[in-house]
């Protein structure tokens, strides 16, 4: 029972990714900036004119208000969930909420008004950022404000027991509400992804019907009229290929939808066998598409992981590369999609390079984020997040280098060991030729 309880707590508290900005959007951050600037000036006026407090300083208020300006005047096209915005949002919230409010509480000799203000601040802070980040921020902010107040006042400012009670009550219930909301958001996401998986699975029924129709067309062409046999055979082949392609993409979507619930695996995988098998099974739209792929084997290696998951990883990367190539050009030449295998020391490398449309620099930093997609009309934004999750589960890294109109290179680096046989070093392998 204790093991189950600890695993449950780990899944709820330790495992989930930090949501630095809750419900991030450019407009929401701008409104937060407006409230920050206007709120500090409003409360400066209230605490000096309407409800005078022992201590108030317009210079501190001006400094705190200025932290809201970057939220208001964001560059056009900036993203609310970018890494730089997450860092700034975390800093701005910390310095003006736990640090500044607790410091003002001490400077106002623990007044009842500021005790209530700090209690409200605790609730607000937990609703602006992840409750775990808010807890750490409150502790660090309180410590820093105590040190600053002690250096100014010359003594350690005491906190009355009844104030401790109010602060503790505010923190416990704010944390519980935030924790509950976070789990509710994750549960809704889990349910949505489950529904997507079920819907995708249900598509197999009409696809199976398509395959049956293709077989009927072939039988009809053979049994009756031989004049149209070639044409009917071509239609049947295309229908079967379409069925295989859609089934393949359904498999990808279902695997990607489960990217946050990956089962652990420790198989020993041959990089060469993995890549060769993926290329053999991939449902290319035409022979020319298949011939544009080149596999360059510098050295084979073995690594630990799930062969099924890494098959999905390579399928995702190849699918993205083929889409990029189709957008960039109508004809495919040999080498337009190049897969290189090699190793240096104890690190193996799988590198997938395409000559497609490339990726904008502003998108490179976000490309592995869940639900971020460069294909706005067709992308679901889970494929590369799934890839990152799988590679990191095997203690590896995935990186991307790209420039617009210059193609893209995805590099998987994995802890590895040499393959049993290395006679094939520096041997180029074509998926359409015997290896």
C-alpha positions as CSV (number, residue, x, y, z in Angstrom):
1,X,0.0,0.0,0.0
2,X,2.8,2.4,0.9
3,X,4.5,1.6,-2.5
4,X,1.4,2.4,-4.4
5,X,0.9,5.6,-2.5
6,X,4.4,6.7,-3.2
7,X,4.1,5.9,-6.9
8,X,0.9,7.8,-7.0
9,X,2.5,10.8,-5.3
10,X,5.4,10.6,-7.7
11,X,3.1,10.5,-10.7
12,X,1.2,13.5,-9.5
13,X,4.0,15.6,-8.0
14,X,7.5,14.7,-9.3
15,X,6.8,13.4,-12.8
16,X,4.6,16.1,-14.4
17,X,6.4,18.9,-16.2
18,X,6.4,22.3,-14.6
19,X,3.8,24.7,-16.0
20,X,5.7,27.9,-15.5
21,X,2.9,30.1,-17.0
22,X,-0.6,28.8,-16.4
23,X,-2.8,29.3,-19.5
24,X,-0.2,31.2,-21.5
25,X,-1.3,33.6,-24.2
26,X,0.1,36.9,-25.4
27,X,-3.1,38.8,-24.4
28,X,-3.3,37.3,-21.0
29,X,0.3,38.3,-20.2
30,X,-0.4,41.8,-21.5
31,X,-3.3,42.1,-19.1
32,X,-1.2,40.8,-16.3
33,X,1.3,43.5,-17.1
34,X,-1.4,46.2,-17.1
35,X,-2.6,45.0,-13.7
36,X,1.0,45.0,-12.4
37,X,1.7,48.5,-13.4
38,X,-1.7,50.0,-12.5
39,X,-2.0,47.9,-9.3
40,X,1.2,49.2,-7.8
41,X,0.3,52.8,-8.4
42,X,-3.2,52.2,-7.1
43,X,-2.0,50.6,-3.9
44,X,0.6,53.2,-3.4
45,X,-2.2,55.8,-3.4
46,X,-4.4,53.7,-1.1
47,X,-1.6,53.0,1.5
48,X,-0.5,56.7,1.6
49,X,-3.8,58.6,1.3
50,X,-6.8,56.4,2.1
51,X,-5.5,53.7,4.5
52,X,-2.1,55.1,5.6
53,X,0.5,52.5,6.5
54,X,3.6,52.9,8.6
55,X,5.9,52.4,5.6
56,X,5.5,53.1,1.9
57,X,8.0,54.2,-0.7
58,X,7.1,55.3,-4.2
59,X,10.6,54.4,-5.6
60,X,10.0,50.7,-4.6
61,X,6.6,50.9,-6.2
62,X,8.0,52.3,-9.4
63,X,10.6,49.6,-9.6
64,X,8.0,46.8,-9.0
65,X,5.6,48.4,-11.5
66,X,8.3,48.5,-14.2
67,X,8.5,44.6,-14.1
68,X,5.1,44.6,-15.8
69,X,6.2,46.7,-18.8
70,X,7.9,43.8,-20.7
71,X,4.7,41.9,-20.4
72,X,2.7,44.7,-22.0
73,X,5.1,45.7,-24.7
74,X,6.0,42.2,-26.1
75,X,7.6,42.1,-29.5
76,X,5.1,41.4,-32.3
77,X,5.0,37.7,-33.1
78,X,6.5,36.7,-29.7
79,X,5.3,33.5,-28.1
80,X,3.8,33.4,-24.6
81,X,5.4,29.9,-24.0
82,X,8.9,30.7,-25.3
83,X,11.8,29.9,-23.0
84,X,12.8,33.6,-22.5
85,X,9.2,34.6,-21.5
86,X,9.0,31.7,-19.1
87,X,12.3,32.8,-17.4
88,X,11.1,36.5,-17.2
89,X,7.7,35.6,-16.0
90,X,9.1,33.5,-13.2
91,X,11.5,36.3,-12.2
92,X,8.8,39.0,-12.4
93,X,6.3,37.0,-10.3
94,X,8.9,36.1,-7.7
95,X,10.4,39.6,-7.1
96,X,7.1,41.5,-6.9
97,X,5.0,38.8,-5.1
98,X,6.8,36.7,-2.4
99,X,9.9,38.9,-2.1
100,X,8.4,42.4,-2.3
101,X,5.1,41.6,-0.4
102,X,6.8,39.8,2.5
103,X,9.5,42.5,2.7
104,X,6.7,45.2,2.9
105,X,5.0,43.1,5.6
106,X,8.1,43.3,7.8
107,X,8.7,47.0,7.0
108,X,5.1,47.8,8.1
109,X,5.8,46.2,11.5
110,X,3.5,43.2,10.8
111,X,0.3,45.3,10.4
112,X,-3.0,43.5,10.0
113,X,-3.5,45.1,6.6
114,X,-0.2,43.6,5.3
115,X,-0.9,40.3,6.9
116,X,-4.1,40.0,4.8
117,X,-2.2,41.3,1.8
118,X,0.4,38.6,2.1
119,X,-2.3,35.9,2.5
120,X,-3.9,37.1,-0.7
121,X,-0.5,37.2,-2.4
122,X,0.0,33.5,-1.6
123,X,-3.3,32.6,-3.3
124,X,-2.6,34.7,-6.4
125,X,1.0,33.3,-6.8
126,X,-0.4,29.8,-6.8
127,X,-2.8,30.7,-9.6
128,X,-0.2,32.4,-11.8
129,X,2.4,29.6,-11.9
130,X,2.9,25.9,-11.1
131,X,2.1,25.2,-7.4
132,X,5.4,23.5,-6.9
133,X,7.3,26.5,-8.3
134,X,5.1,28.8,-6.2
135,X,6.0,26.8,-3.0
136,X,9.8,27.1,-3.7
137,X,9.4,30.8,-4.7
138,X,7.5,31.6,-1.4
139,X,10.2,30.0,0.7
140,X,13.1,31.8,-1.1
141,X,11.2,35.1,-1.3
142,X,10.4,35.0,2.4
143,X,14.1,34.2,3.3
144,X,15.5,36.9,1.1
145,X,13.0,39.5,2.4
146,X,13.8,38.6,6.0
147,X,17.6,39.1,5.3
148,X,16.9,42.4,3.7
149,X,14.6,43.6,6.5
150,X,17.1,42.5,9.1
151,X,19.9,44.5,7.4
152,X,17.7,47.6,7.4
153,X,15.9,47.3,10.8
154,X,18.9,45.8,12.6
155,X,17.0,42.9,14.1
156,X,15.2,39.8,13.0
157,X,11.5,40.8,12.5
158,X,9.2,38.5,14.5
159,X,6.0,37.0,13.1
160,X,3.1,36.8,15.5
161,X,1.6,33.2,16.0
162,X,-1.8,34.3,14.7
163,X,-0.1,35.5,11.5
164,X,1.7,32.2,11.1
165,X,-1.7,30.5,11.3
166,X,-3.2,32.7,8.6
167,X,-0.2,32.3,6.3
168,X,-0.2,28.5,6.8
169,X,-3.9,28.3,6.1
170,X,-3.6,30.3,2.9
171,X,-0.6,28.3,1.7
172,X,-2.2,24.9,2.4
173,X,-5.5,25.6,0.7
174,X,-4.0,27.6,-2.2
175,X,-1.6,24.7,-2.8
176,X,-4.4,22.1,-2.6
177,X,-6.6,24.0,-5.0
178,X,-3.7,24.5,-7.5
179,X,-2.7,20.8,-7.1
180,X,-6.3,19.8,-7.8
181,X,-6.5,22.1,-10.8
182,X,-3.3,20.8,-12.3
183,X,-4.4,17.2,-11.9
184,X,-7.8,18.1,-13.5
185,X,-6.0,19.6,-16.5
186,X,-3.8,16.5,-16.9
187,X,-6.8,14.2,-16.6
188,X,-8.8,16.1,-19.2
189,X,-5.8,15.9,-21.5
190,X,-5.5,12.2,-20.9
191,X,-9.2,11.7,-21.7
192,X,-8.9,13.9,-24.9
193,X,-6.0,11.8,-26.1
194,X,-7.8,8.6,-25.3
195,X,-10.8,9.8,-27.4
196,X,-8.5,10.7,-30.2
197,X,-7.0,7.2,-30.1
198,X,-10.4,5.6,-30.1
199,X,-11.5,7.7,-33.0
200,X,-8.4,6.8,-34.9
201,X,-8.9,3.1,-34.2
202,X,-12.5,3.3,-35.4
203,X,-11.2,4.4,-38.8
204,X,-9.8,1.0,-39.4
205,X,-13.3,-0.3,-40.3
206,X,-13.8,1.8,-43.4
207,X,-10.2,1.2,-44.3
208,X,-10.8,-2.6,-44.1
209,X,-13.8,-2.1,-46.4
210,X,-11.5,-0.3,-48.9
211,X,-9.2,-3.2,-48.9
212,X,-12.1,-5.6,-49.5
213,X,-13.3,-3.5,-52.4
214,X,-9.9,-3.5,-53.9
215,X,-9.8,-7.3,-53.8
216,X,-13.3,-7.5,-55.4
217,X,-12.2,-5.2,-58.2
218,X,-9.2,-7.4,-58.8
219,X,-11.4,-10.6,-58.9
220,X,-13.9,-8.9,-61.2
221,X,-11.2,-7.8,-63.6
222,X,-9.8,-11.4,-63.8
223,X,-13.2,-13.1,-64.1
224,X,-15.0,-11.1,-66.7
225,X,-13.6,-8.4,-68.8
226,X,-9.8,-8.6,-69.6
227,X,-9.8,-5.4,-71.6
228,X,-9.7,-3.2,-68.4
229,X,-7.7,-5.6,-66.4
230,X,-4.5,-3.5,-66.3
231,X,-6.5,-0.4,-65.3
232,X,-8.5,-2.2,-62.6
233,X,-5.3,-3.8,-61.3
234,X,-3.7,-0.3,-61.0
235,X,-6.8,1.0,-59.1
236,X,-6.8,-1.9,-56.7
237,X,-3.1,-1.5,-56.0
238,X,-3.5,2.2,-55.3
239,X,-6.4,1.5,-53.0
240,X,-4.5,-1.0,-51.0
241,X,-1.5,1.3,-50.8
242,X,-3.8,4.1,-49.6
243,X,-5.2,1.7,-46.9
244,X,-1.7,0.8,-45.8
245,X,-0.6,4.5,-45.7
246,X,-3.6,5.6,-43.6
247,X,-3.2,2.7,-41.2
248,X,0.5,3.6,-40.8
249,X,-0.4,7.2,-39.9
250,X,-3.1,6.0,-37.5
251,X,-0.5,3.9,-35.7
252,X,1.8,7.0,-35.5
253,X,-1.0,9.2,-34.1
254,X,-2.0,6.6,-31.5
255,X,1.6,6.2,-30.4
256,X,2.1,9.9,-30.3
257,X,-1.1,10.4,-28.3
258,X,0.4,8.1,-25.6
259,X,3.8,9.9,-25.5
260,X,3.4,10.8,-21.8
261,X,2.6,7.2,-20.8
262,X,5.6,5.3,-22.3
263,X,6.3,1.9,-20.9
264,X,9.9,1.3,-19.8
265,X,12.0,-1.1,-22.0
266,X,15.6,-2.2,-22.0
267,X,16.0,-4.1,-25.3
268,X,19.4,-4.2,-27.0
269,X,18.7,-2.6,-30.4
270,X,21.0,-2.7,-33.5
271,X,20.9,0.7,-35.1
272,X,21.4,-0.7,-38.6
273,X,18.7,-3.3,-38.3
274,X,16.3,-0.7,-36.8
275,X,16.8,1.8,-39.7
276,X,16.7,-0.8,-42.4
277,X,13.5,-2.3,-41.1
278,X,11.8,1.1,-40.8
279,X,12.7,2.0,-44.4
280,X,11.5,-1.4,-45.7
281,X,8.2,-1.0,-43.9
282,X,7.6,2.7,-44.5
283,X,4.6,3.3,-46.8
284,X,6.2,5.6,-49.4
285,X,3.7,7.1,-51.8
286,X,5.8,6.1,-54.9
287,X,8.9,4.3,-55.9
288,X,10.6,7.7,-56.6
289,X,10.0,8.7,-52.9
290,X,11.5,5.4,-51.8
291,X,14.6,5.9,-54.1
292,X,15.3,9.4,-52.7
293,X,16.3,7.8,-49.3
294,X,19.9,6.9,-48.8
295,X,21.4,5.1,-45.8
296,X,25.0,5.8,-45.1
297,X,26.5,3.4,-42.6
298,X,29.8,4.6,-41.1
299,X,29.6,2.1,-38.2
300,X,26.8,0.0,-36.7
301,X,26.2,0.2,-33.0
302,X,23.8,-1.2,-30.4
303,X,21.8,0.7,-27.7
304,X,19.2,0.1,-25.1
305,X,15.6,1.1,-25.4
306,X,12.3,0.0,-26.9
307,X,12.5,-1.1,-30.5
308,X,8.8,-0.4,-31.0
309,X,9.1,3.2,-29.6
310,X,12.3,3.9,-31.7
311,X,10.5,2.6,-34.8
312,X,7.8,5.2,-34.1
313,X,10.5,7.9,-33.6
314,X,12.1,7.2,-37.0
315,X,8.7,7.0,-38.6
316,X,7.9,10.4,-37.2
317,X,11.1,11.9,-38.4
318,X,10.8,10.4,-41.9
319,X,7.2,11.5,-42.2
320,X,8.2,15.0,-41.3
321,X,11.1,14.9,-43.8
322,X,8.9,13.6,-46.6
323,X,6.3,16.3,-45.9
324,X,9.0,19.0,-46.0
325,X,10.3,17.6,-49.3
326,X,6.9,17.5,-50.9
327,X,6.4,21.2,-50.0
328,X,9.8,22.2,-51.3
329,X,9.8,20.3,-54.6
330,X,7.7,18.1,-56.8
331,X,10.4,15.7,-57.9
332,X,12.5,13.6,-55.5
333,X,16.2,12.9,-56.2
334,X,18.5,10.3,-54.7
335,X,19.9,11.6,-51.5
336,X,17.1,14.1,-50.8
337,X,16.6,12.2,-47.6
338,X,19.8,10.9,-46.1
339,X,20.1,8.7,-42.9
340,X,23.6,8.3,-41.5
341,X,24.7,5.9,-38.8
342,X,28.0,6.2,-36.9
343,X,29.6,6.2,-33.5
344,X,32.4,7.9,-31.6
345,X,33.6,6.4,-28.5
346,X,30.6,5.3,-26.4
347,X,28.1,7.6,-28.2
348,X,26.1,6.4,-31.2
349,X,24.6,8.8,-33.8
350,X,21.6,8.5,-36.0
351,X,21.3,11.5,-38.3
352,X,18.4,12.2,-40.6
353,X,18.9,15.0,-43.1
354,X,16.4,16.3,-45.7
355,X,16.6,18.9,-48.4
356,X,13.2,20.3,-47.7
357,X,11.9,23.7,-46.7
358,X,13.7,23.9,-43.4
359,X,12.6,25.4,-40.1
360,X,12.5,29.0,-39.0
361,X,14.9,30.0,-36.2
362,X,12.0,31.2,-34.0
363,X,10.5,27.7,-34.2
364,X,13.6,25.7,-33.5
365,X,13.5,26.4,-29.7
366,X,9.9,25.2,-29.5
367,X,9.9,22.3,-31.9
368,X,10.0,19.6,-29.2
369,X,7.3,21.2,-27.1
370,X,4.0,19.2,-26.9
371,X,1.3,20.6,-29.2
372,X,3.6,22.9,-31.0
373,X,3.6,22.2,-34.8
374,X,5.2,24.0,-37.8
375,X,2.4,22.4,-39.9
376,X,-0.4,24.6,-38.7
377,X,-3.1,23.0,-40.8
378,X,-2.2,19.3,-40.4
379,X,0.2,19.0,-37.5
380,X,-0.9,17.9,-34.1
381,X,2.4,18.8,-32.3
382,X,2.9,15.5,-30.6
383,X,5.3,13.7,-32.9
384,X,8.5,15.4,-31.9
385,X,7.5,15.6,-28.3
386,X,7.1,11.8,-28.4
387,X,10.6,11.5,-30.1
388,X,12.2,13.6,-27.4
389,X,10.5,11.5,-24.6
390,X,11.6,8.2,-26.1
391,X,15.3,9.3,-26.7
392,X,15.7,10.8,-23.3
393,X,14.2,7.7,-21.7
394,X,17.2,5.9,-23.2
395,X,19.6,8.6,-21.7
396,X,20.1,10.1,-25.1
397,X,19.6,13.5,-26.7
398,X,17.8,14.7,-29.9
399,X,18.9,17.9,-31.6
400,X,17.9,19.8,-34.7
401,X,19.8,22.1,-37.0
402,X,18.0,23.9,-39.8
403,X,17.7,27.0,-41.9
404,X,14.8,28.1,-44.1
405,X,15.0,26.7,-47.6
406,X,18.1,24.7,-46.6
407,X,16.5,21.6,-45.2
408,X,16.8,20.2,-41.7
409,X,19.0,17.7,-39.8
410,X,17.8,15.8,-36.8
411,X,20.5,14.1,-34.8
412,X,19.9,11.3,-32.2
413,X,22.8,10.7,-29.8
414,X,22.6,7.6,-27.7
415,X,24.9,5.7,-25.2
416,X,26.0,2.7,-27.2
417,X,28.3,-0.3,-27.6
418,X,29.8,-1.6,-30.8
419,X,27.8,-4.0,-32.9
420,X,29.0,-7.6,-32.9
421,X,30.4,-7.2,-36.4
422,X,32.0,-4.1,-37.8
423,X,32.9,-5.3,-41.3
424,X,30.4,-3.0,-42.8
425,X,32.1,0.3,-41.7
426,X,32.1,3.0,-44.3
427,X,29.7,1.1,-46.5
428,X,26.8,2.9,-48.1
429,X,23.5,1.0,-48.1
430,X,20.5,1.7,-50.3
431,X,17.1,0.5,-49.1
432,X,16.3,-0.7,-52.6
433,X,19.5,-2.8,-52.9
434,X,20.7,-5.8,-51.0
435,X,22.6,-4.7,-47.9
